[in-house]
Amino acid sequence: MAHFFRPLLCVFICLLVGGGSGFLTVDSISTWYVDINKPFFNPPNWIFGPVWTTLYTLMGVSAGLIWNTSAKNKATKKALLAFSLHLMLNGLWSILFFGLKNPELAFAEILLLLTSIIYYTALFYRIRPITAWMQAPYIAWVGYASLLNGSIAWLN
C-alpha cells in the first residue's frame, strides 16, 4: 500500500507548493504582469496552469518512486533531500517574480532552480533511471522559463 501512497503524497505536496505560491501571487498576474514588457515568445497565460499541473504531477510521482526504493538508503535520502530543497526554490521563484515584482532577482533564482533540478535528476537517475527521464519536460520548461524570465528582466 505504501508503494501507492508515497507517490500520491509527493504529488499532493508538489501541487500544494505550486498552488500555495500561486495563491500568494495571483493578484500580480492580473495587474503588474499584464503591464510589463514581454518578449514575442511569451506564451498565453492559460497555458501555465495545465503545464505546471502536469509537471508537479510528474515531479511528485518520480519523487514517490524514489522514496519507494528504500527510505533508509543513503543515496535515496540524499536524492529526496535535494528534491525537497529544489521544491522550496520552485515555490520561491513565484514569490520573487510576482510577489516582489523583481524579475532580476527571480532570474538569478531560476538559474539556481534549474541547476538544482539537474542535480536531483542526476541523483534520481542513479537510483531509478525512469524517474530521471520523467524530469525531461520539467527541465525543458524551466530552461524555457529561464529564457523568458531573463528576457523580461532585460526588457523592463
Secondary structure, 3 states (H helix, E strand, C coil): CHHHHHHHHHHHHHHHHHHHHHHHHHHHHHCHHHHCCCCCCCCCHHHHHHHHHHHHHHHHHHHHHHHHHCCCCHHHHHHHHHHHHHHHHHHHHHHHHHHCCCHHHHHHHHHHHHHHHHHHHHHHHHHCHHHHHCCHHHHHHHHHHHHHHHHHHHHC
